[in-house]
Amino acid sequence: MQSKNTPFNQITSDKLVIEALQLLNSVNLSYLIVMDGEEFRGIFSERDYTRNVILKGRASTETKVGEVMSTDIPMVEVTDTVEQCMNKMNSYRTRYLLAYDDEKFKGVITIHDLLREVISAKENVFDHSITHQLIENDESGKIY
């Protein structure tokens, strides 16, 4: 969470889906954080649009974001590790996690955030002894 900027991709639950789609397009992201004042309500994503609007025959010009947003997103603490977040994301089969500091909503962690963190810290992720062993074996001509 420390490396993420303050979220600018927010919308209120009373806005129409068409407005959410226009905002998604302008911020070039796949989700919006739904906030009513300081209170987190849910996430509106491209997936919510396809599953809860298009496939159900609803009109984006008449449907409110609050009617179709996702609210059942797993939560993590801002102190959780990347590995803990990856495990939770995997076990819940989701692309998003809600990050809280105690009970205060701090933001959304996406699968892309975790991948960026893993790539930037790859020296801490990969076991160097195994990597060196593989390189040495490869140089000796052994084929696996």
C-alpha positions, 0 to 999 in steps of 0.5 A: 500500500505504501507504493500506491498513490491515493485512489483517484478512481472513485465514484458514488453508489448513486451514479449511473453505470454509464457514468462509471463506464466513462470514468473507467475509460478516462482513468484507464483502469478496470475498476472504480472504488465506490465511496459514499462520503468517507464510507467504502461501499464496494467496487465497480469493475468491468466484470460487474458491468458484463455480468450484472448489466449486459448479461442481465439485460439491464440498461447502463443509462438506467442502472445505478452503480450501487445496484451492480457493484461487488461488495464481497471482496476479501480484506487484508491488513496493510501490514500483511505481506505480499505472500499473504495477499497472494495466498488470499487472492488465490484462495478467494479466486479474486483480482482485488483485495481491500486493504484496511488499517485496523477498521479504516479503509485504505485502498484496493490491492490488485493482482497487478500490484502484487505482480509489480511488487514481486518483480521489483523484489525478485531477489527476495522471491527467488531462492538464489542457491537453487538458481546458482545450482541450475546455472552451474549445472547448465554450464556443465552441459547436463541436460534436464 
